[in-house]
Amino acid sequence: MKPIVVIFSQDTQFYLMLSHILEVDGFATAPVVAVDDALELAHSSSVGAILLDCRQGNQISEAAALLKRNPAIRDVEIVALLAPGSEDQQFDLIKAGVSERFVSPYVPRKLLDFLHETLRGRPGYQDAQFRDTVVYGDVEIDRLFHRVRIGGAEVPFGPIEYKILKHLVEYPGRVFSRNELIRVGWVESSDVDSRAVDVHVGQLRRLLRLHSSVVSIRTVRLAGYALNELSA
């Protein structure tokens, strides 16, 4: 399992934007809005870093001290992202012993480089340059040439199905909502109906049933879809 980067933010749009940047670069992400949520996730998952969205008046910096004192996340990197107006939180962040601080406006590449450097060597971590091919079960995706092989044979996929399948293979077992899959399959479109996702996932299911003896797409009621290996 990839090291998870937790985004501690009370702004949904900020989380969606930052999670997209991180996931394109190979990280898995998860949102939290409270210290207890972060601790619960750290107990049950492979969390590598927690990003604090520090803004004027939100005092999320106070969470840093609580998190750093908990032995369950002793090895988790805690990174502060400071928006304009939140400078008053810097002293608390330094006192808490956060791993790094990035003051807006910052270049996302610097944050990504920091995460790659600090999480390298953690279980599940892979450098981006070695991830041209991803494999799950008997499904193999060549991301450089946009080719899919299932059970050793190349199988043609339409562009939308390819994008969705690639994303599911990169994060096997994770449940993605229809809105999340819309952002994956239709990057430049904002008016795609969620029913379109069901149609394309249905086509993906049909192709997997025809060619794979190992992998299937699971429907999670009221939540979305996930890629899983078939039960023995």
SESE-211052 format. One record per residue (C-alpha): x, y, z; residue number from 1. Coordinates in pm, 1 decimal, m for minus. Layout:
X: X Y: Y Z: Z nr: NUM $
...
This chain:
X: 0.0 Y: 0.0 Z: 0.0 nr: 1 $
X: 129.8 Y: 345.6 Z: m90.7 nr: 2 $
X: 216.1 Y: 583.9 Z: 194.6 nr: 3 $
X: m93.0 Y: 801.8 Z: 244.1 nr: 4 $
X: m66.8 Y: 1180.5 Z: 256.6 nr: 5 $
X: m342.7 Y: 1312.0 Z: 483.8 nr: 6 $
X: m475.6 Y: 1659.6 Z: 404.7 nr: 7 $
X: m602.1 Y: 1830.4 Z: 721.6 nr: 8 $
X: m827.7 Y: 2103.5 Z: 584.1 nr: 9 $
X: m1174.1 Y: 2251.6 Z: 634.1 nr: 10 $
X: m1190.7 Y: 2368.2 Z: 271.3 nr: 11 $
X: m1327.9 Y: 2105.0 Z: 32.0 nr: 12 $
X: m1207.5 Y: 2285.0 Z: m280.8 nr: 13 $
X: m855.0 Y: 2313.8 Z: m140.2 nr: 14 $
X: m852.6 Y: 1941.3 Z: m62.4 nr: 15 $
X: m974.5 Y: 1847.4 Z: m410.4 nr: 16 $
X: m713.7 Y: 2066.9 Z: m578.7 nr: 17 $
X: m423.5 Y: 1951.8 Z: m361.0 nr: 18 $
X: m524.0 Y: 1584.5 Z: m369.8 nr: 19 $
X: m529.2 Y: 1596.7 Z: m750.0 nr: 20 $
X: m175.5 Y: 1743.1 Z: m758.3 nr: 21 $
X: m50.2 Y: 1478.6 Z: m515.1 nr: 22 $
X: m223.1 Y: 1182.4 Z: m681.0 nr: 23 $
X: m97.2 Y: 1278.1 Z: m1027.9 nr: 24 $
X: 252.6 Y: 1258.5 Z: m876.4 nr: 25 $
X: 186.5 Y: 911.4 Z: m735.3 nr: 26 $
X: 69.3 Y: 972.3 Z: m379.2 nr: 27 $
X: m247.1 Y: 838.9 Z: m219.3 nr: 28 $
X: m444.1 Y: 1100.3 Z: m23.8 nr: 29 $
X: m714.9 Y: 1118.1 Z: 241.9 nr: 30 $
X: m905.8 Y: 1414.6 Z: 392.2 nr: 31 $
X: m953.6 Y: 1489.4 Z: 763.3 nr: 32 $
X: m1111.7 Y: 1784.6 Z: 942.6 nr: 33 $
X: m1023.3 Y: 1705.6 Z: 1305.0 nr: 34 $
X: m734.1 Y: 1570.2 Z: 1511.7 nr: 35 $
X: m929.7 Y: 1259.2 Z: 1609.7 nr: 36 $
X: m989.9 Y: 1179.7 Z: 1242.5 nr: 37 $
X: m617.2 Y: 1203.8 Z: 1170.8 nr: 38 $
X: m528.4 Y: 980.7 Z: 1464.7 nr: 39 $
X: m787.7 Y: 720.3 Z: 1371.4 nr: 40 $
X: m659.5 Y: 712.0 Z: 1014.0 nr: 41 $
X: m299.0 Y: 684.5 Z: 1131.8 nr: 42 $
X: m388.6 Y: 386.6 Z: 1352.2 nr: 43 $
X: m554.7 Y: 198.1 Z: 1065.9 nr: 44 $
X: m356.6 Y: 302.7 Z: 758.1 nr: 45 $
X: m7.1 Y: 351.2 Z: 620.9 nr: 46 $
X: 7.6 Y: 727.9 Z: 675.2 nr: 47 $
X: 335.5 Y: 888.4 Z: 570.9 nr: 48 $
X: 258.8 Y: 1259.0 Z: 607.6 nr: 49 $
X: m6.7 Y: 1499.9 Z: 732.6 nr: 50 $
X: m46.1 Y: 1836.9 Z: 557.9 nr: 51 $
X: m196.9 Y: 2114.6 Z: 772.4 nr: 52 $
X: m394.9 Y: 2380.2 Z: 582.5 nr: 53 $
X: m319.3 Y: 2674.9 Z: 812.1 nr: 54 $
X: m532.1 Y: 2983.1 Z: 746.7 nr: 55 $
X: m615.9 Y: 3306.5 Z: 919.4 nr: 56 $
X: m835.4 Y: 3232.4 Z: 1218.8 nr: 57 $
X: m857.2 Y: 2852.1 Z: 1181.3 nr: 58 $
X: m575.6 Y: 2774.8 Z: 1430.3 nr: 59 $
X: m507.3 Y: 2435.9 Z: 1271.5 nr: 60 $
X: m151.5 Y: 2486.8 Z: 1397.9 nr: 61 $
X: m282.0 Y: 2384.2 Z: 1740.7 nr: 62 $
X: m339.5 Y: 2038.5 Z: 1595.0 nr: 63 $
X: 32.6 Y: 2001.4 Z: 1524.8 nr: 64 $
X: 122.1 Y: 1981.2 Z: 1894.7 nr: 65 $
X: m152.6 Y: 1727.0 Z: 1963.6 nr: 66 $
X: m44.2 Y: 1513.0 Z: 1670.4 nr: 67 $
X: 327.4 Y: 1526.4 Z: 1752.6 nr: 68 $
X: 261.5 Y: 1412.6 Z: 2109.4 nr: 69 $
X: 82.9 Y: 1096.1 Z: 1998.4 nr: 70 $
X: 315.0 Y: 791.6 Z: 1974.1 nr: 71 $
X: 96.9 Y: 635.7 Z: 1702.6 nr: 72 $
X: 225.8 Y: 887.9 Z: 1450.8 nr: 73 $
X: 579.0 Y: 933.4 Z: 1580.2 nr: 74 $
X: 722.5 Y: 860.6 Z: 1234.1 nr: 75 $
X: 466.0 Y: 1064.5 Z: 1038.0 nr: 76 $
X: 589.0 Y: 1382.3 Z: 870.7 nr: 77 $
X: 374.9 Y: 1684.0 Z: 966.8 nr: 78 $
X: 391.8 Y: 1966.9 Z: 714.1 nr: 79 $
X: 234.9 Y: 2311.7 Z: 752.1 nr: 80 $
X: 94.8 Y: 2495.7 Z: 450.4 nr: 81 $
X: 60.3 Y: 2860.2 Z: 555.7 nr: 82 $
X: m188.8 Y: 3079.0 Z: 369.5 nr: 83 $
X: m161.2 Y: 3461.4 Z: 375.7 nr: 84 $
X: m276.0 Y: 3594.3 Z: 711.6 nr: 85 $
X: m181.5 Y: 3284.3 Z: 908.4 nr: 86 $
X: 166.2 Y: 3405.2 Z: 1000.5 nr: 87 $
X: 63.7 Y: 3421.3 Z: 1366.9 nr: 88 $
X: 55.6 Y: 3040.8 Z: 1369.9 nr: 89 $
X: 423.4 Y: 3004.0 Z: 1281.6 nr: 90 $
X: 547.5 Y: 3017.8 Z: 1642.1 nr: 91 $
X: 309.5 Y: 2738.9 Z: 1748.3 nr: 92 $
X: 418.0 Y: 2531.0 Z: 1449.0 nr: 93 $
X: 788.0 Y: 2572.8 Z: 1528.6 nr: 94 $
X: 722.3 Y: 2494.1 Z: 1894.3 nr: 95 $
X: 527.8 Y: 2181.1 Z: 1796.2 nr: 96 $
X: 821.5 Y: 2061.6 Z: 1585.9 nr: 97 $
X: 658.1 Y: 2030.5 Z: 1243.5 nr: 98 $
X: 874.4 Y: 1869.6 Z: 977.9 nr: 99 $
X: 853.0 Y: 2158.0 Z: 730.3 nr: 100 $
X: 664.3 Y: 2481.3 Z: 660.4 nr: 101 $
X: 559.8 Y: 2615.4 Z: 321.2 nr: 102 $
X: 441.1 Y: 2976.3 Z: 308.2 nr: 103 $
X: 202.3 Y: 3082.0 Z: 30.2 nr: 104 $
X: 267.0 Y: 3147.6 Z: m249.2 nr: 105 $
X: 476.8 Y: 2831.3 Z: m273.0 nr: 106 $
X: 561.8 Y: 2617.9 Z: m575.0 nr: 107 $
X: 376.4 Y: 2282.5 Z: m554.4 nr: 108 $
X: 683.4 Y: 2111.8 Z: m701.2 nr: 109 $
X: 881.2 Y: 2197.9 Z: m386.6 nr: 110 $
X: 617.2 Y: 2033.2 Z: m169.1 nr: 111 $
X: 615.4 Y: 1725.6 Z: m393.4 nr: 112 $
X: 995.4 Y: 1704.6 Z: m387.2 nr: 113 $
X: 993.8 Y: 1726.2 Z: m7.8 nr: 114 $
X: 738.1 Y: 1446.2 Z: 20.5 nr: 115 $
X: 927.0 Y: 1223.6 Z: m222.6 nr: 116 $
X: 1250.1 Y: 1280.4 Z: m33.6 nr: 117 $
X: 1105.0 Y: 1215.1 Z: 312.2 nr: 118 $
X: 880.2 Y: 921.0 Z: 218.2 nr: 119 $
X: 1138.2 Y: 740.6 Z: 4.2 nr: 120 $
X: 1205.1 Y: 402.4 Z: 160.7 nr: 121 $
X: 860.9 Y: 373.2 Z: 322.4 nr: 122 $
X: 663.8 Y: 55.9 Z: 238.4 nr: 123 $
X: 483.1 Y: 91.5 Z: m93.8 nr: 124 $
X: 679.1 Y: 398.6 Z: m206.5 nr: 125 $
X: 797.3 Y: 410.8 Z: m566.8 nr: 126 $
X: 981.0 Y: 690.0 Z: m745.7 nr: 127 $
X: 780.7 Y: 839.3 Z: m1029.3 nr: 128 $
X: 1040.4 Y: 750.6 Z: m1293.5 nr: 129 $
X: 991.0 Y: 379.4 Z: m1221.1 nr: 130 $
X: 613.4 Y: 385.3 Z: m1247.6 nr: 131 $
X: 558.8 Y: 372.1 Z: m1626.2 nr: 132 $
X: 389.8 Y: 34.1 Z: m1578.9 nr: 133 $
X: 138.5 Y: m46.7 Z: m1306.3 nr: 134 $
X: 6.8 Y: m395.5 Z: m1235.0 nr: 135 $
X: m281.4 Y: m528.2 Z: m1031.0 nr: 136 $
X: m379.4 Y: m892.7 Z: m1049.4 nr: 137 $
X: m358.2 Y: m991.0 Z: m1415.8 nr: 138 $
X: m412.2 Y: m632.7 Z: m1537.2 nr: 139 $
X: m102.6 Y: m448.7 Z: m1658.2 nr: 140 $
X: m111.2 Y: m88.5 Z: m1779.3 nr: 141 $
X: 168.7 Y: 73.8 Z: m1976.4 nr: 142 $
X: 117.5 Y: 441.4 Z: m1896.6 nr: 143 $
X: 383.4 Y: 555.6 Z: m2141.5 nr: 144 $
X: 212.2 Y: 403.9 Z: m2448.2 nr: 145 $
X: m145.0 Y: 385.6 Z: m2308.1 nr: 146 $
X: m171.6 Y: 9.1 Z: m2354.4 nr: 147 $
X: m357.0 Y: m243.4 Z: m2142.8 nr: 148 $
X: m268.6 Y: m612.1 Z: m2113.4 nr: 149 $
X: m497.7 Y: m850.9 Z: m1929.7 nr: 150 $
X: m390.6 Y: m1207.3 Z: m1870.2 nr: 151 $
X: m88.0 Y: m1143.1 Z: m2093.0 nr: 152 $
X: m289.3 Y: m1030.4 Z: m2397.5 nr: 153 $
X: m332.2 Y: m672.6 Z: m2516.2 nr: 154 $
X: m691.8 Y: m549.9 Z: m2490.2 nr: 155 $
X: m816.8 Y: m230.7 Z: m2662.6 nr: 156 $
X: m985.6 Y: 30.2 Z: m2442.8 nr: 157 $
X: m1159.2 Y: 355.6 Z: m2527.3 nr: 158 $
X: m998.8 Y: 674.2 Z: m2388.4 nr: 159 $
X: m1248.2 Y: 721.5 Z: m2103.4 nr: 160 $
X: m1238.9 Y: 355.4 Z: m1998.3 nr: 161 $
X: m858.6 Y: 363.0 Z: m2012.5 nr: 162 $
X: m835.9 Y: 666.2 Z: m1781.7 nr: 163 $
X: m1078.4 Y: 519.9 Z: m1529.9 nr: 164 $
X: m916.6 Y: 174.9 Z: m1532.1 nr: 165 $
X: m567.3 Y: 322.8 Z: m1497.1 nr: 166 $
X: m680.2 Y: 523.1 Z: m1195.0 nr: 167 $
X: m845.9 Y: 221.4 Z: m1034.1 nr: 168 $
X: m536.0 Y: 6.9 Z: m1092.2 nr: 169 $
X: m314.5 Y: 274.9 Z: m937.3 nr: 170 $
X: m527.4 Y: 269.4 Z: m621.8 nr: 171 $
X: m666.9 Y: m85.7 Z: m591.3 nr: 172 $
X: m926.6 Y: m136.4 Z: m323.1 nr: 173 $
X: m991.9 Y: 233.7 Z: m278.5 nr: 174 $
X: m1351.6 Y: 346.8 Z: m330.5 nr: 175 $
X: m1395.5 Y: 635.5 Z: m575.3 nr: 176 $
X: m1716.4 Y: 834.4 Z: m599.5 nr: 177 $
X: m1875.6 Y: 909.2 Z: m936.2 nr: 178 $
X: m1766.6 Y: 1272.8 Z: m905.7 nr: 179 $
X: m1406.2 Y: 1165.4 Z: m848.5 nr: 180 $
X: m1419.5 Y: 942.2 Z: m1156.4 nr: 181 $
X: m1566.1 Y: 1227.2 Z: m1360.8 nr: 182 $
X: m1255.3 Y: 1431.8 Z: m1279.9 nr: 183 $
X: m1041.1 Y: 1136.5 Z: m1387.7 nr: 184 $
X: m1215.9 Y: 1054.8 Z: m1715.7 nr: 185 $
X: m1331.5 Y: 1396.7 Z: m1828.3 nr: 186 $
X: m1054.5 Y: 1629.1 Z: m1715.8 nr: 187 $
X: m1173.0 Y: 1938.3 Z: m1904.0 nr: 188 $
X: m1547.9 Y: 1890.4 Z: m1865.2 nr: 189 $
X: m1761.0 Y: 2010.4 Z: m1575.2 nr: 190 $
X: m2108.0 Y: 1914.0 Z: m1700.9 nr: 191 $
X: m2077.3 Y: 1535.2 Z: m1722.6 nr: 192 $
X: m2372.5 Y: 1350.5 Z: m1572.7 nr: 193 $
X: m2289.6 Y: 1086.7 Z: m1310.0 nr: 194 $
X: m2487.5 Y: 837.3 Z: m1517.7 nr: 195 $
X: m2213.3 Y: 859.5 Z: m1779.5 nr: 196 $
X: m1977.1 Y: 712.7 Z: m1520.5 nr: 197 $
X: m2209.8 Y: 416.1 Z: m1472.0 nr: 198 $
X: m2213.7 Y: 352.5 Z: m1847.5 nr: 199 $
X: m1835.1 Y: 352.2 Z: m1878.3 nr: 200 $
X: m1786.0 Y: 147.4 Z: m1561.4 nr: 201 $
X: m2035.5 Y: m101.3 Z: m1703.4 nr: 202 $
X: m1825.1 Y: m128.3 Z: m2018.9 nr: 203 $
X: m1513.5 Y: m175.2 Z: m1806.2 nr: 204 $
X: m1685.5 Y: m452.2 Z: m1612.6 nr: 205 $
X: m1779.9 Y: m627.9 Z: m1935.5 nr: 206 $
X: m1421.2 Y: m616.9 Z: m2064.1 nr: 207 $
X: m1281.0 Y: m740.9 Z: m1732.6 nr: 208 $
X: m1529.3 Y: m1029.5 Z: m1723.6 nr: 209 $
X: m1425.0 Y: m1127.0 Z: m2075.6 nr: 210 $
X: m1049.5 Y: m1109.6 Z: m2022.6 nr: 211 $
X: m962.0 Y: m1121.9 Z: m1650.9 nr: 212 $
X: m993.2 Y: m1416.5 Z: m1416.8 nr: 213 $
X: m856.7 Y: m1219.4 Z: m1122.0 nr: 214 $
X: m988.0 Y: m862.1 Z: m1111.6 nr: 215 $
X: m1335.6 Y: m709.5 Z: m1093.0 nr: 216 $
X: m1500.2 Y: m375.0 Z: m1019.8 nr: 217 $
X: m1703.2 Y: m365.2 Z: m700.6 nr: 218 $
X: m1998.2 Y: m131.4 Z: m646.7 nr: 219 $
X: m2011.7 Y: 24.8 Z: m301.7 nr: 220 $
X: m2367.2 Y: 137.4 Z: m238.4 nr: 221 $
X: m2402.7 Y: 516.5 Z: m201.2 nr: 222 $
X: m2023.6 Y: 555.8 Z: m226.7 nr: 223 $
X: m1890.7 Y: 457.4 Z: m569.9 nr: 224 $
X: m1666.4 Y: 195.0 Z: m724.6 nr: 225 $
X: m1348.2 Y: 8.1 Z: m631.9 nr: 226 $
X: m1117.8 Y: m237.7 Z: m807.6 nr: 227 $
X: m1068.1 Y: m565.3 Z: m622.2 nr: 228 $
X: m931.9 Y: m911.7 Z: m680.2 nr: 229 $
X: m1194.3 Y: m1182.3 Z: m711.4 nr: 230 $
X: m1238.3 Y: m1400.8 Z: m406.6 nr: 231 $
X: m1073.3 Y: m1740.3 Z: m435.2 nr: 232 $
